[in-house]
Amino acid sequence: MEGTIARWYAVSTAKDTTRFEAQLAQVRRLTGAGSAILEVAPGPGYLSIALAGTGDYTVTALDISETFVRIARGKAAEAGVEVDFRLGNASAMPFDDESFDFVICCAAFKNFSDPVGALQEMHRVLRPGGRALINDLRKDVSKEAVDRDVDEMRLRGLSKMFTRYVLRSVLPRRAYLKSEFAALIGHTRFRTFDIQETPLALDVELRK
């Protein structure tokens, strides 16, 4: 996303604080204080900023969108927290081997043009014993699950209608079934993983 669409996304997702709280709780469950965390495709950066705001983690974030990187850097400055927002590609990360204890990617993996390459890069930049968490829309999501999720976003008018349409009709075409995601992992160096299904999404936990 770039330009106007990215700015609209930043405004619309800012209202969905419950989602960021749930993601923060997942990170706390999977990695300890003092961890070096990488968020892949952070968009406007809300989760990375929340993680940095705890004071428990060193946070880096990588996004391919110049607009999102500018927005995220500005919001981190407004929040008074330090996050290293970088411009770059998930399948060619500008980081050394074994740089991070934890990698997280939310609501973006389905958009990657080289998903296996992105998984391989996550494995490369993780330290031994490190974990990765990917949360994304499932291909077989029901319209009822989408409607419940959109209602929780507290959107109104055209923004609510557009978001519902995209989640029902556009994004599922790019998303994965549980079996398809497992097949992707099979082409990588990850050997330990677990995939859980929620009504809306896949929660994929991987360990190096």
N, C-alpha and C positions, 0 to 999 in steps of 0.2 A: 504494500500500500504506500502511496505517496500523495502529497498535496492535500486537496480537499477531503478525499475519502479517508485518509489517515487522520486528519484533524477531526472529522466527524466521529470516527471510531474512538478516538481518545476521549471525546466528550461523552459519548454514549456509554462506554464501558466504565467511566469514572463513577457512575451511579451504582454499580453492582458490587458494593463493598463486601457483601456476604461471600461472594465467590473468592475474593482475595483472602479473606479471613480463613476460609476452608483450605485454600492452597498453602497458606502460611502454616496452618496446623499440620498439614501433611509433611511439609519440609521439616518441621520440628520433630516429628515422629521418626523421620528417617535419617537425620544427621544431627550431630551434636554441636554445641556452642564452640566457637573457634574455627568452624569449617570455612573453607574457601568455596564459594558457591558461584556457579555459572548459570545464568538464565539464557537460554537460546530462544531468539525471537520474542523479546519482551514487549514489543509494541510500544505503547506509551510509558511503560516502565513501572506500573503501579505495584506489581508484586516485588520487583527488585528493590524498590524504594521502601516498601513495608519490611522486607527482610533486613535491609540496612538499618532501618529505624529501630530494630530490636537491640542493636549494639552487639549482637552475638556472632555476626558473620562478616566476612570480607566478601563483597558482592561485585561480580563482573557480569555484564550483559552484552549480548551480541545480536545485532539486527541488520538485515539487508536493506532496510528502508532508511534513507537519509532523513526523511521527515520525522519518522519515529525517533531516531537517535537525537535529533534536535529537541523534539518535544520532551523526551525522557530526561535529557540533561537539564532542561529548564525546570522541570517538575522536581527533580532531585535537589536542585539549588533552592527552589522555593521551600522544600521540606527541610532543608538544612542537613541533608545526609549525603554520604559519599558513596557513589556507585560509579564504577568505571564502565560507562556505556561506549561500546565500540561499534563501528560499521564493518560488516563482514558477512560472509556466506557460511551457513551451517555445515556445508560439506567441504569447506576448506578453511577451518578456523585458524585465526592468527595467534595461536597460543602454543607454548611448548608442551611436550609430552608430560603427562602426570602433573598437571597444574592445579587440579581441582579435586575436592573431596565429594562434591555433589553437583549434579547437572539437572536442571529442570527445564521443561518445555511445555507450555500450556496453550492449547487452542491454535496451534500453528503447524504441527507436524504434517498434517494432510496437505499443506500447501508447498512442501519441499519438492523441488524437481528431482532431487537425488536422495531419496529417503535412506537407502542403504549407506550411501556415503556419509550422511548426517549421523547415522548410528555409529558408524566406524569412527568418526571424529569424536563423538561423545566418549567412546571407549578409549581412544587415544589420549584425550586430555584428562581422563579420570586417573586418580592415583589408585594403586592396588587396594582392593577392598572398598573403593568408592562406589557410590550409587547414582543412578539416574532415574528420574521420574518424568514420564510423558503422559499428559492428560489431553485427550482430544475427542472430538465428536465421533460417535460410531456411525458407520455407514447405514446400519439398519435401525437408526433412531426412529421412534414413533412420533407422529404429529402431536400426540397428547403430551409426550415428554418435552418436546420443543415448546409447546404452549405454556406448560408449567414453568419452564426455565425463563421464557421471555417475560412472563408475568412477574417473576421475582426480580427482574432487572429494573423495574420501576420506570420504564420508558413510556412515552405517550405519543399519540397521533401518528404521523407518518413514520417517525423513527421506529416506533413499535411495530408497525405494519411491515416496514422494510426488513427489520431484523428477523421477524417471524418468517417472512418469505425466504430470506437467504438461508436460515437454519433448516427450513423444511425442504427446500428445493434445489439450492445451489451447492452448499457445502457438503452435504452427504455424498454427492457424486465423487468428491475428491477423497473422502474418508475411507477408513478400513474396517473390515470385519475383524473380530478377534483372531480368526484363523489366518487371515491375510497378514495381520501384524506379526503373528508368530512366525510366519514364513519369511518375512523381512528379517527378523532377528536371526533366523537360521543362516543367513548369508553374512553374518558379522562375527566378531570375536566374542560377543557376549554369550556366555553359556548358562548363566543363572538369571532367570527372569520369571515374573509372574504378571499375568494380565487379568484384571478384574473388570467386569462390566457393570456400569450403573445404567439407569434408564436412559441417560443422555450420552454417556461417554465411555471410553476405554481408559482405565488407569493402568499404565504399564510401568512396572518397577524392574529395573535392571541392576545387576551387580557385577563389578569387574573382579 
